[in-house]
């Protein structure tokens, strides 16, 4: 029967294991691998040179005499020129006759596009100039009574009023209820 033996204590300083210390100066050079690499390189260079020589020394392809094909391009025959038939004489282009500019120095009998109107019947409160033809549109400003305005478009009916698009002297454009306008002569 085998007897049990206690393992040696690794802390025991009397027993030292030999260790191989590696240092750069003591590394063995792998001569076998170095030699094999040199041999493979030399063989590769020799094969490359022999392949290049085989390609360069190859005889040229046999020259075959090929006659060039000549293609002659011909245009179709030109038809004989014929006389151009006489064209009718052109008529003159009608000229635009401008519409005469209305005389705004005289007030029209009723509010008319292209003429002026005056803010009236507001009890010196003025009329609200709005962004559209309705009382629900945004209020731009209040034109005081007696203000002279140019009528641009209209009338449009909304909220029990006839609305007119107008332009004030400062260039502001908006919509005014026709109940507060009277025809007026231009400036």
C-alpha positions in Angstrom: 0.0 0.0 0.0 1.2 3.5 -0.8 2.1 5.9 1.9 1.0 9.4 2.1 3.8 11.9 1.8 3.5 15.5 2.8 4.3 18.0 0.0 7.2 20.2 0.5 6.6 23.6 1.9 7.1 26.3 -0.8 8.1 28.8 1.9 11.0 26.8 2.9 14.0 29.0 2.0 16.5 26.1 1.9 15.0 24.8 -1.3 15.4 27.0 -4.3 14.1 26.3 -7.7 16.2 27.2 -10.6 14.6 29.8 -12.7 15.5 30.8 -16.2 15.9 34.5 -16.4 15.3 36.0 -19.8 17.2 39.1 -20.8 17.4 40.6 -24.2 21.1 39.9 -24.5 20.7 36.2 -23.7 17.8 35.5 -26.0 18.6 32.7 -28.4 18.5 33.6 -32.0 16.1 31.3 -34.0 18.7 30.3 -36.6 16.4 27.7 -38.1 13.5 30.1 -38.8 15.8 32.8 -40.0 17.5 30.5 -42.4 14.1 29.2 -43.7 12.9 32.7 -44.3 16.0 33.6 -46.3 15.6 30.5 -48.4 11.9 31.2 -49.1 12.7 34.8 -50.0 15.5 33.8 -52.4 13.2 31.2 -54.1 10.4 33.8 -54.5 12.8 36.4 -56.1 14.1 33.7 -58.5 10.6 32.7 -59.5 9.6 36.4 -60.1 12.7 37.0 -62.3 12.1 33.8 -64.3 8.4 34.7 -64.8 9.4 38.3 -66.0 11.9 36.9 -68.4 9.4 34.4 -69.8 6.9 37.1 -70.5 9.5 39.4 -72.1 11.1 36.8 -74.3 7.8 35.4 -75.6 7.6 35.7 -79.4 5.2 38.3 -80.8 1.9 37.1 -82.2 1.8 36.2 -85.8 1.0 39.2 -87.9 -2.0 38.6 -90.1 -2.4 40.9 -93.0 -5.8 42.5 -92.6 -7.1 44.8 -95.2 -8.8 47.8 -93.8 -12.4 48.2 -94.7 -13.2 51.5 -96.3 -16.6 52.9 -95.6 -17.8 55.5 -98.1 -20.4 57.8 -96.7 -22.8 59.2 -99.2 -25.5 61.7 -98.6 -28.9 61.3 -100.1 -29.5 63.3 -103.2 -30.6 66.9 -102.6 -34.0 67.8 -104.0 -34.2 70.5 -106.5 -34.9 73.9 -104.9 -38.3 75.3 -105.6 -39.6 78.8 -105.4 -41.1 79.9 -102.1 -44.8 80.6 -102.5 -45.6 84.3 -101.9 -46.7 85.1 -98.3 -49.6 87.3 -97.6 -48.7 90.8 -96.4 -48.7 91.0 -92.6 -51.3 93.1 -90.9 -50.2 95.7 -88.4 -50.4 94.8 -84.8 -53.1 96.5 -82.9 -51.9 99.0 -80.4 -53.0 99.2 -76.9 -55.2 102.1 -76.1 -54.9 103.0 -72.5 -58.0 103.5 -70.4 -58.2 107.1 -69.5 -57.4 108.0 -65.9 -60.6 108.9 -64.1 -60.9 112.6 -63.1 -60.8 112.3 -59.3 -61.1 116.1 -58.9 -64.8 115.7 -59.1 -66.7 113.6 -56.6 -68.8 110.7 -58.1 -72.4 110.4 -57.1 -71.7 107.2 -55.1 -68.7 105.4 -53.7 -66.7 104.1 -56.7 -63.5 102.1 -57.1 -60.6 104.3 -58.2 -62.1 107.4 -56.6 -61.8 108.9 -53.2 -64.1 108.8 -50.2 -64.2 110.7 -46.9 -64.8 109.2 -43.4 -68.1 110.6 -42.2 -71.1 109.9 -40.0 -69.0 108.6 -37.0 -69.8 111.5 -34.5 -66.1 112.4 -34.5 -65.1 108.9 -33.3 -63.6 107.7 -36.6 -64.0 104.5 -38.5 -62.1 101.2 -37.8 -59.9 100.0 -40.6 -59.8 96.2 -40.5 -57.7 93.5 -42.1 -60.7 92.0 -44.0 -64.3 92.7 -44.8 -65.9 91.7 -41.5 -66.2 92.9 -37.9 -64.4 89.7 -36.8 -61.2 90.7 -38.7 -58.3 92.3 -36.9 -58.5 96.1 -36.3 -55.6 97.8 -38.0 -56.2 101.4 -36.9 -59.0 104.0 -36.5 -59.2 106.6 -39.3 -60.5 109.9 -37.9 -63.5 111.7 -39.3 -62.8 113.7 -42.4 -59.9 111.5 -43.5 -59.6 111.2 -47.3 -59.1 107.6 -48.5 -58.7 105.9 -51.9 -61.2 103.2 -52.7 -59.4 100.1 -54.1 -62.0 97.3 -54.2 -65.5 96.4 -53.1 -68.2 96.2 -52.1 -68.4 93.0 -50.2 -71.3 92.2 -47.9 -70.7 90.9 -44.3 -72.2 91.6 -40.9 -75.0 93.8 -42.3 -72.5 96.2 -43.9 -71.1 96.8 -47.3 -67.3 96.7 -47.0 -64.8 98.6 -49.2 -61.1 98.0 -49.5 -59.3 101.3 -49.0 -55.8 102.9 -48.9 -55.0 105.7 -46.5 -52.5 108.5 -47.2 -49.7 106.7 -45.4 -50.1 103.6 -47.6 -52.0 101.4 -45.1 -54.6 99.2 -46.8 -57.6 97.7 -45.1 -61.4 97.4 -45.2 -64.0 99.9 -44.0 -67.8 99.7 -43.6 -69.5 101.7 -46.4 -72.0 103.3 -43.9 -69.2 105.6 -42.7 -67.9 106.7 -46.1 -69.2 109.5 -48.5 -67.9 110.1 -52.0 -65.3 112.9 -52.1 -63.1 114.8 -54.6 -59.5 113.7 -54.8 -56.6 115.8 -53.5 
